[in-house]
Amino acid sequence: MPSSTSAAAPLLPIVRAQLLGPQWPTMDPFLFCAHHDDAYPAGNGAFAPAVPIDDRQIGSDFSRKDGWSMYHGDPVPGFPGHPHRGFETVTLVRKGLIDHSDSLGAAARFGGGDVQWVTAGKGIVHSEMFPLLNADGPNPLELFQIWLNLPARNKMVEPHFTMLWNERIPRLVHADAAGRKTTVTVVAGALPGVPEPLAPPPESWASQPEGDVAIWTLHLEPGAEWTLPAAKGAQGANGDEGTQRMLYFFVGDRLRVGPQEVDRHAALQVRAGEDWLLTNTGTTAVECLVLQGRPIAEPVAQYGPFVMNTQAEIMQAMNDYRRTQFGGWPWPAQDPVHGATPRRFARYPGQTEEERPAESATAAG
C-alpha cells in the first residue's frame, strides 16, 4: 500500500487507499463502480456457454467459477430486463461485446472501447446481455459499469440513451523525456492537449459546468511518467465542497503517485487541487481509471436500482414501476440477443435505421 519516499514531503497526494474488490469504492457524485473481467468459454452456437452450468446458482451467479459468472442470465450470461430511476449508467467495454435493449425501444451492440451512457431519469428498463458469439474459442469480456448520480432537479427527466463509439473518443498520447508513453482515454471531462470530449447526455451532472466530472482511463508503459493535472473545480466556490478524485490502480506491478509508492491494486483518493506526477515503477504496463467530480451534496436514498433523495420518493418509484413498468417492455424476451454477426450498431428510440461506428465517425469529421 502507499508509502512515502520522502519523509519531508509537505503534502502527500493520497488521502486514503482501499484495496480493490468486486465493487470499487466511490465518492459523490458517483454511486457505484464495478469491474467485470470474465473469461467466458466458447459458445454453444446459441450464445450460451458450451459447458455445463447446472452447478451454478442460475439467476444469481456471481461465483467467478472458472473465471466467469452468469450473473442473472439464463442461458446467456448478463443482466436481463431490470429497471432504473434517478441516476445514470456509464458502461465502458474494454473487451468483448454487450447487447443492450430497453423500454424506449433502443438497441445496441457495443464493445472494444465503446462507451454507453444512459440517463435513467424518471424511469427506464434495460437489459445488458453478454452473448458468446465465438463457438470456436474463448469469449473474454471486460467492462466497467459506473453509476453517476443525478441532482434532485434532474431525477425525473426523460430517459436518454447515448453511444460514444471508440473511434470517436479522444485520446492523449504523451511521451516523456525517455520516450516512454502514457495514453489517456477521455470519456468525459476536459484534459489539456486533447480535443473536446464527446457530449454526455444533456441532463447529466457531467453536462453541468459546475459538475467538473471526468472519466479517464490511463495506460502507462513501464517506466513512463505523466502528470495528472489538477482539477479545475478542486477549490470549490462559496464554501461548497470542491472536486473529488479517485484513481483506481487495477493493472500493473507498482505505481508512484508524487512521492508515494503503491504496490497493490487499490482505490486511491487523490488530492484534486494539485498536479501529481504518476510514474510506472514496475516492469509491466500500468492501467488506471480516474473518476472525478464535484459532489452533488444532496441526500441519497437508494433501494436497489432506484436512487432518489428521500424514502418517500423510493416508495413512489416502486409504486410507479409496479403500475407502469416504466413504459413497458417492447421485446419478445427479457434477454434479447442481437444476432450472430459481431457487428457494432445502435438503434435509437423511435428510429428504424441503425447507426454504425464508422458512419458516426465520418459524420463527426
N, C-alpha and C positions, 0 to 999 in steps of 0.2 A: 504494500500500500504506500501512500505518499510518504516521501522522506525529503528533507531539505538538504541540498548540497552546500548551503551557506547559512550558518547559524546567525549571521549578522543581517540577513535579508530583512528589511523593514516591513515589507508587505508580501505575504505569500498569496499565490493565486488561488489555491484550492481551499475553499471554505469548509467543505466536508466531502467525504467519499463513502460510497457504499458499493459493496461487491454486487456484480450483476447476477440476476436470476432470470426466470422465465418472463417476468414482468418487471420493467425497469422503473425506478422511482422518478417522479416528475414534480414540477412546481408550476403553480399558477402562472400563465393561463392554460397549461397543459394538464390533462387529467389522467392520461394513461399512455404507456408506450410498451408494446410487445414486440419481441424479435422472434420470428418464426424461422427456423432453419431445419427443414425436413428433407431427409434423404429417401424420398419415395422410390419404391422399386419400379420395375416395368409394369405397364398397364396391361389389362386383360382384353383390350380391344373395345371395351365398353366404358373406359375412363376410370375404372376402379383398379385397385391393386391386384396383380396376378399372383397373389399369395393369400393364404387363409387369414381371415380377420376374426374368426369365431372366438379367439381367446382375448379379444379386446372388449372394453366396455362401450359397445356401439351406441352412439347417440351422445356420448360424453367421454371421448377417448383423448386425453391429454398425456398419455403414458410415455411418449417418445420411445416406445419399444422398438428395437432395431433401428433407432434414429429417426422415427417419424410417428405422427399421430393422425388419427382420423378426424379429430375434433368432433363436431356434431354431425358429420356427414355419414351417409349410408346409402349406397356402397361407395360413392365418390367422396373423397376427403373434402372437408371445408365446412362452411357455415351456411346451411340452408336459410330460407327467408326468416328474418327477425327484424324487430322494429328499433328505431332510434328517435329520440326527440331531444332538442335543446343543446346540441353540440355538433362538432364536425369530425369526420374521419379523414385522415390523410394516410394513404397506403402507398408505400414505396416498395416496388418489387425489384429485387436485385438479381434473382434467378427464377426461371420458371414462368408459368402463365396462370392468371386468375380469370375466371369468368364471373362477371358482375351482371345482375339483373335486379330491377327494383320496381316499386309500386308506381313510379312515374311512367313506366314503360321503357325506360332507358336500359341499354345493354352494352356490354363491352367485354373484350378480351384484351388483357394488357399484361406486360411483363418486360423483363430485360432492361430495367432502368426507368420504366414508365411510372408515373405517379397519378393516382386517382384521388380527387378531393371532393368530398360530398358534404354539403351543408344539410344536416337533418332538419333544422328549423322546427316547424310545428309538427313534423312527423313524416317519416319515410320508413318503408320496409324494403330491405335489400338482402340479396344472397351473395356470398363470395365462395365460389366452388373452385377446387384445385384439380382439374381433370388431368389424368395421367395419359397424355396423348401418345407417348412413346411406348410401343409394345415390345421393342427390341432391346431396351436398356433402361437405365435409371431415369427418374423424373425429378431431379432436385428442385426444391422450391425454397427461396429465402426472401423474406419481406420484413418490413417494419409496418406496424399499424399504430398510428398516433391519434389520440383523441385531443382535440383542441376545443376549449370551452367557447361558448358564445356569451356576450354580455346580456343582461336581462332584456334590454330593449330589442334584441335580435333573436331571442329564443323561439319566437313564434313566427318567424319569417317563412316565406315559401321555401320548400326544399330546392336544392340546386346541385347539379351533377356536372363535374368538370374533369376532363382528362388533360394531363400535362405529359405529352409524349417525350420520350427520352431524347429524340433527335432535336427537340427544341429547347430543352432545359440548358441554361447557360452554365459554363464551367470555366474555372480559372486553373491554368496550369502554370505553376511557379517553379522556376529553377533557382536553387540557392547558389551561393558563391562557388560551391563544389560541383554544381551541375545536377544535384540530386533533386528530384521533382516531387512536388506536392500538387495533387489535383483536388479542387474543391468543387463539388456539385451543388448548385444554388437552386434549391426548390422554392424557397421563399426568402425574402429579406435582401436588401441591397448589400453588395460587397464591393469595395473599391477595386477597380480594374476589371469588372465583369459587367456585361450588358445587363440592362434592367431585367429582373426575373419575370417569368410568366405571371399573369394576373391570377391571384387567388379568387375564390368566389366573392361576389360583391358585398355580401353581408358578413364576411368573415372578420374576426378580430385582426387577422393578418392584412386586411384591406384598410384598416383604420390607421392613419398616420401615428396616432399615439400608441398603437399596439406594439411597435418595434419588434415584430415577430420575425424570426429567422429559422429556417430549417436547412441545414447544410450537411453534406457528408464529406469527409476528408480521407484522402489516401496518401500516405507519406511513404516514399521509398526508404529503405534502410539508410540511416544517416541524414535524412532530409530535415531541413529546418524551414519553418514557416511561421510568420507572426499572425496570431489570431487577433484581429483588430478590436478595439473597444466598441461596445455597443453605443449607438448614438443617444439612446434614452436612458443610459445607466444611472444618471444622477437624479432622475425624477423631476417633477415640477410641482410647485405649490404644495410641497410637503408630501406628495404622492410617492409611493414606493417605486423605485426605479426598475429598469430592466433586469431580469434574472436570466442566468445562462447555465445550462447543463451540457457538459462534454462527456459523452459516453465512449469510453475506450473499450472496444469489443473485439478487435483483431490485432495481433502482434505480440511481441515479447515485452517491450519496455517503451515507455513514453515519458519524456521530460516536459513538464509544464512550468515555464520560468525556471526557478531553481529546484523544483520538486520532481523527484523520480516516482513513477508509478510502474509497478511490476506485476500487477494483477488487473484483470479486466474489471472495470468499475465505472459507476456513475459519479462524475466529479462536478460538484457545484463550484463554478469558477467565477471569480470577481469579474463582473462585466464592464467595469469602468476603466480598465487598463488594457493596454496591448500586452499580450503574453507570447513569448517565443515558444513554439512547440517543436520538439526535437525527437525524432525516432532514434532512440539509443539502442535499439535491438538489432537483430540480424535478419529479420523478416519485415515485410510491409506492415505498417500500422494503419488501421482504419478506425474512424470515429464518426459519431453522429452528434451534431450540435442542435440543441433546441433552445431558443431564447425567446423572451417576450416580456413585455411589461405586464404585471399582474392585472387581471380584471378587478380583483379585490372586492368580490361580491360573495355572499353566502352560497354554498354549494349543497344542494340536496340531491342525492343520487339513489336510484333504485335500478340496478342492472343497466339497461340501455337507455334509461331516462335520466337526464341531468337538468335540474331546474334550480330555483333559488329557495323554494320552501317545500315542506312536506305536503301542503295543500295542493301545490302545483304538480307534485308527483302523483298524488291521488287522482287529480284531474287527467293527467297523461294516461294513467292506467285505464280510467273510465272511457276516455276518448278512443283509446286503441281497441278496447273491447267492443265499443259501439260502432266504430267506423273502419277499423283495420287500416287507418291512415290512407284511405282511398281504395283499399282492396288490392288484390294480387292478380295481375293480368296474365300470369304464366301458367301453363298446364301442370307444372310440378313445383315443389318448394325448392328444388335444387337444379335449376336449368343448367345445361352444358351446351355450349355454342358450336358443336360440330367437331369433326376430327381433324380439320385443317388448322395448323398452328399459325393462323393469321391474326394480327392485332387489328382491332377496329373499335369504334364507338358509335352507337346509335343513340342520339339524344332524344329526350321526351318530345313526343309529337312529330317526330321525323321518321321517314322511311329510308332515307339514304344513309349510308354508313360513312363515317369519317375514318380515313386510314392515316397512319403516321406520316408517310411520305407526302400525301396530299396536304396534310396540315402544315408540314414544314415548308412546302413550296408556297402555300398561300401566305404564310407568315413572312417569307422572304420577299 
